[in-house]
Amino acid sequence: MSADTPRRIVLFRHAKAEWSESSDHERPLAERGRKDAPVAGRWLAGAGITPDLTLCSTSTRTRETWKLAVHELPQRPKTVYEERIYEASLGELIALLNETSDDVSDLLLVGHNPGVHALADALSGEAEGDLLPRMNRSGFPTASLAVLSFNGSWKSVEHGVGRLVAYWTPHD
């Protein structure tokens, strides 16, 4: 696969989590989150998105979200549970994307706000229709998905490199 291959980044915010006495990292999904996560998986399948690789935060709520969503996909991608996604800054998330092998054309990242929203906004140099203002108005609610396309190597991912081609929330 050449460095100018068309690629997609799918950013997936975890589904709704419960507030609990346990640490933030260990918060489980709420009932609504357990309902929304498979719906997000069905949206991915319906959009024809089957990632080559999924990077998922190690938090309980992101792992539960991905476990429920991935069952809706026609094939299960390789999944790496990446502790650096939890509480990552925008720069740390871009650095993580830059480490991706160029053998990967479609990457899905399951993470948290504000990082996931900041990453979607920062990478979106262009957007189809009203997707960018709609995404920014919504604040990227739980279980939302943003799909960005770009050409080039993962090492070239930086501000403005992508085109926002889809944005979905479970309660539109």
N, C-alpha and C positions, 0 to 999 in steps of 0.2 A: 504494500500500500504506500503510495507516494505521499510526500508531505503536503501536497496541495489537494489532497482528497477531501471531498465534502464531508463534514462531520456535524454531529449534533450533540448538544449538551442538554440534558433534561434535569431540571432542578425541581425537587420534590420536597416540600415542607412536610414534616411529620403531621399525622392526624392529631385531633384534639386529645390532650392528655388531662388526667385528673390532677388536682392539687392534692398533695398528700404530705404526711409528716416525714416521709423519707427524703433522701437527698434529691435535688433536682435531676441529677443524672439517672436516678432509678424510678422516676415517675412513670406509671403505666398509662396506657390509653384509657380514655373515658369511653362510655358506651357509644357516644356519637362518633368518636374516633374509630372504634371497631366497626362501625357501619360505613364511614366515609372511605377508609383505606381500600377496601375491595372495589368500591365505585371508582376510585382513582385508577386502580389497576385495570379495570374494564375500559376506562377512557384511553389509557395507554395502548391496550390491545386493539381497540377500535381505531385508533390513530395510526396503527401499523408500527408502533415504536417497540422494538425489541432490542434493548441495550446489549452491547457486547460485554460491558462491565458496569457493575453498580458499586459505588462507594457509599457506604452507609455509616453514619455516626454510631458510636457504641452505646448511646443512651438506650434505655429500655423502650421509650416511646418511638424512637426511630426504627429500632429492630422489629418491634411489633407491627409498625406501619408497613414496613417492607415485607414482612412475612405474610401479611394479609393481602397486600397488593400483588405480589409476585405470583400468587396462585392463579391470578386472572390472565397471566401472560401465556402465549402459546409455547414458549420455551423459557427456562430459567437461566438468566445470565450468571456469569461468574460474579460472586459478591465478595467484596472485601470490607470488613468492618474496620473503620478507620477512626481511631480515637482523636485524631487532630481536627476532625470536623466539629466536634462538640466545642461550643464557645469560640469557634474560629472567627478571626477578623476577615474582612474582605481580602486583604493582601495574602493572608494564610490560605484562603480558599483558592485564589488564583495560583499560588505557588503549588498547591496540591494538584490542580488541573495540569499545570506545566510538567508534572512528573509522569503523566499518563503516557503509556507506550503508543507509538504511532500505528500499531496494529489495531488499535481500538478506533472504530468510527463513531459509534454511539455510546455515550457515557451517561449514566444516570447517577445523580448525587442526592442522597436522602439526608436532609439536614434540618437546621433550625433557623428561625428568625432571631435577630435581624440579618444574619449573614446571607441566607439564601436569597432574600429579597434584594439586598445590596448587590450581590453577585449578578443576579438577573438584570438589574438596572444598569450596573456598570458595564456589563458585556454587550448590552443592547445599543450598538451604534446606529442600527436601523430597526424598524418594526413594521409589520404588516398592519394596515388599517389603524384602528384605535387601540391596539393591544397594549402598547407601552403606557399611555395615560390610564387605561383601564386597570392595568396591573398596579400602577403606582397609587391610584385612588383606593384600590381594595386593601392595600397594605399587606398583600400576600397571605391570606388567611390559612389556617391549618388545612392540610391535605391538598393544597393547591399545587399546580404544576406549571412550569414555564419551559418551553422548548426553544432553544436557540440553535441556529445553524451558522457555520463558519467554514472557510476553506483554509487549510494550512495545517501545520504541525501543532500538536498540543503545547509545545514549547513556545509557540507564538500567541497563545491566549493572553490577552491583555484588555484593558478598557477599550470599549467600542468595537471590538473585533467581530461581534456577532450580529445576527439578525433575529429578532424575536419573531418566531413564526407561529407560535401557539401559546395561549395562556388559558388555563382552566381552573375553576374552583368548584367544589362540590355543591355549593349552595347558590349558584347563579340564578 
